[in-house]
Amino acid sequence: MQSVRTGRARTDSPDRTAQRAEARPAAQVAADAVGDRHAPVRPTLRVATAAAHHALDHHPLLRRLTASDLTREQYADALAAMHRPHAQLERLVHGSRHHAESGLNLGPRLDLLEADLRELRRPVPAAPRLLDAGSDDRAAWWGRVYVLEGSRLGGAFIATRVRSSLGTTVPSRFFAAAMASDAPAAMQAMRARELADPVELKRALASAVAAFAAYQAGLDASTQERTALAAGAAA
């Protein structure tokens, strides 16, 4: 996507923003993003996590989902690979005391992913062991919420592309799941209040970057496991 110019204003594409972030040390990006006490929280999180977000979005398993030649088997492979990292992240968000204390209506989606796998005649992977994700303070929790709930936006686009490739009857509950209509505004307002302090915002940013990286690592691990199994079967 080309950047759009209107007079002196310029809006860069997500890819361009991510490329600029990747070209600078992550610590410097983070420091610049949270240095302005008056910077809006949502744009700050978006810019400072752009490189990590871009890396996950461009993982081969996820990019394949938007291809016009996607097959049903490839779709099932991607969902199976996503099960472990999504289950881990969802448990960290929904299993935290901060979820109940927030009063937010953050609906789980793991059950939808598992329903899609069953309809695709794929076994549901065993629940992963909950890994130590570091701090469970409120700001760190917000960083994980940013990644988990933000993925719904990309999911809606993926659901449209998957149905275009595989037909409207393909199971796509997981990607198509939207937030409750009142949830985004309530969540953003609460997050803005609670991350107004630059110190708290920096903690949330570190947690969000870690969450993106953990999800990508989970996809990589699944890919490596499938490659090893295929090599063993061919031997």
C-alpha positions in Angstrom: 0.0 0.0 0.0 1.4 3.4 -0.9 1.6 6.1 1.7 -1.1 8.8 1.3 -0.2 12.5 1.1 -2.6 15.3 1.8 -0.8 18.6 1.8 2.0 18.2 4.4 0.3 15.3 6.2 1.5 11.8 5.5 0.0 8.5 6.6 2.3 5.5 6.1 1.2 2.0 5.5 1.6 -0.6 8.3 4.4 -2.3 6.3 6.3 1.0 6.0 5.9 1.8 9.7 7.2 -1.7 10.5 10.1 -1.4 8.2 11.2 1.9 9.9 10.8 0.3 13.3 12.9 -2.7 12.3 15.7 -0.4 11.1 16.1 1.1 14.6 16.9 -0.6 17.9 13.8 -1.8 19.6 14.8 -0.1 22.9 15.0 3.3 21.0 11.6 2.8 19.4 10.1 2.0 22.8 11.8 4.9 24.5 10.6 7.4 21.8 7.1 5.9 21.9 6.6 6.4 25.6 8.6 9.5 26.0 5.7 11.9 25.5 3.4 11.9 28.5 0.6 13.2 26.4 0.8 10.8 23.5 -2.4 8.8 23.0 -2.0 5.2 24.3 -3.4 3.3 21.3 -1.3 4.9 18.6 1.8 4.6 20.8 1.3 0.9 21.3 0.6 0.4 17.6 3.8 2.2 16.5 6.1 0.7 19.1 4.9 -2.8 18.4 4.9 -2.4 14.6 8.0 -4.5 13.9 6.8 -7.4 16.1 3.3 -7.3 14.7 4.7 -7.2 11.1 6.9 -10.3 11.8 3.9 -12.3 13.1 1.5 -11.2 10.3 4.1 -12.3 7.7 4.7 -15.7 9.2 4.4 -18.2 6.3 1.5 -20.1 8.0 -0.6 -16.9 8.4 0.3 -15.4 5.0 -0.9 -18.6 3.3 -4.4 -18.1 4.8 -4.9 -15.0 2.5 -3.6 -16.7 -0.7 -6.2 -17.3 -3.5 -4.9 -20.9 -3.9 -5.4 -21.8 -0.2 -6.4 -25.5 0.2 -8.6 -27.0 2.9 -5.6 -29.0 4.2 -3.4 -25.8 4.4 -6.2 -24.1 6.3 -6.5 -26.9 8.8 -2.7 -27.0 9.2 -2.7 -23.3 10.1 -5.5 -23.6 12.6 -3.8 -26.6 14.3 -0.5 -24.6 14.5 -2.3 -21.6 16.0 -3.9 -23.7 18.8 -0.9 -23.8 21.1 0.1 -20.1 21.0 -3.5 -18.9 21.1 -4.4 -21.1 24.0 -1.4 -19.9 25.9 -2.1 -16.2 25.3 -5.9 -16.6 26.0 -5.2 -18.3 29.3 -2.8 -15.5 30.3 -5.4 -12.9 29.6 -8.6 -14.7 30.7 -7.0 -16.6 33.6 -5.6 -13.5 35.2 -7.3 -11.8 38.1 -7.1 -8.6 36.1 -9.7 -9.9 33.6 -12.3 -10.3 36.3 -11.4 -7.1 38.0 -11.7 -5.1 34.7 -15.3 -6.1 34.1 -14.6 -6.1 30.4 -16.5 -8.5 28.1 -13.6 -10.3 26.5 -15.0 -13.4 25.0 -12.8 -16.5 24.6 -12.2 -17.9 21.1 -10.2 -21.1 21.8 -13.4 -23.1 21.8 -14.3 -21.7 18.4 -10.9 -22.7 17.0 -11.3 -26.2 18.3 -14.8 -26.4 16.8 -13.4 -25.4 13.4 -10.7 -28.1 13.7 -13.2 -30.8 14.5 -15.4 -29.9 11.6 -12.3 -30.0 9.4 -11.7 -33.5 10.8 -8.5 -32.6 12.6 -7.7 -33.7 16.1 -7.6 -31.0 18.7 -4.1 -30.6 20.2 -3.7 -31.2 23.9 -3.9 -28.0 26.0 -0.4 -26.6 26.4 1.4 -26.2 29.7 1.1 -22.7 30.9 4.6 -21.1 30.4 6.0 -18.4 32.7 5.2 -15.2 30.9 6.9 -12.9 33.4 5.1 -10.2 35.2 1.4 -10.4 35.8 1.0 -6.8 36.9 -1.9 -4.7 35.4 0.2 -3.0 32.7 1.7 -6.3 31.5 -1.8 -7.8 31.3 -2.9 -4.8 29.1 0.0 -5.6 26.7 -1.3 -9.1 26.3 -4.9 -7.9 25.9 -3.7 -5.5 23.1 -2.3 -8.5 21.1 -5.1 -10.9 21.8 -8.1 -8.6 21.2 -6.3 -6.8 18.3 -6.0 -10.1 16.5 -9.8 -10.0 16.0 -9.4 -7.2 13.4 -7.0 -9.2 11.3 -9.2 -12.3 11.9 -12.2 -10.7 10.2 -10.1 -10.0 7.1 -8.7 -13.6 7.1 -12.2 -15.0 7.4 -13.3 -13.2 4.3 -10.3 -14.4 2.3 -10.7 -18.0 3.5 -14.3 -18.1 2.5 -13.4 -16.6 -0.9 -10.9 -19.4 -1.4 -12.7 -22.3 0.1 -16.4 -21.4 0.0 -18.8 -19.9 2.4 -19.5 -23.2 4.2 -15.9 -23.7 5.4 -15.8 -23.5 9.2 -14.4 -20.1 10.2 -15.9 -19.4 13.6 -12.5 -18.5 15.1 -11.5 -15.9 12.6 -15.0 -14.5 12.2 -15.6 -13.9 15.9 -16.1 -10.2 16.7 -16.1 -8.3 19.9 -19.3 -7.4 21.6 -20.5 -4.1 20.2 -19.7 -2.1 23.3 -16.4 -3.8 24.1 -13.9 -1.9 22.0 -14.8 1.6 23.3 -15.0 0.4 26.9 -11.6 -1.4 26.6 -9.8 1.5 24.9 -11.1 4.0 27.5 -10.0 1.9 30.4 -6.7 1.2 28.8 -6.0 4.9 28.2 -6.7 5.7 31.8 -4.6 2.9 33.3 -1.6 3.4 30.9 -1.5 7.2 31.1 1.7 7.0 33.1 4.7 6.5 30.8 6.2 3.9 33.1 3.0 1.8 33.0 2.8 2.2 29.2 6.4 1.1 28.8 5.6 -2.1 30.8 2.5 -2.7 28.6 4.6 -2.3 25.5 7.3 -4.8 26.6 4.5 -7.3 27.4 2.9 -6.8 24.0 6.1 -7.3 22.1 6.8 -10.4 24.2 3.3 -11.7 23.4 3.8 -11.2 19.6 7.2 -13.0 19.9 5.7 -15.9 21.9 2.9 -16.4 19.3 5.5 -16.4 16.5 7.6 -18.9 18.4 4.6 -21.2 18.8 3.9 -21.2 15.1 7.6 -21.9 14.4 7.6 -24.8 16.8 4.5 -26.3 15.2 6.1 -26.0 11.8 9.3 -27.7 13.0 7.3 -30.5 14.5 5.3 -31.2 11.3 8.5 -31.1 9.3 10.1 -33.7 11.6 7.0 -35.9 11.5 7.0 -35.8 7.7 10.7 -36.6 7.5 10.2 -39.5 9.8 7.3 -40.9 7.8 9.3 -40.6 4.6 12.3 -42.4 6.0 
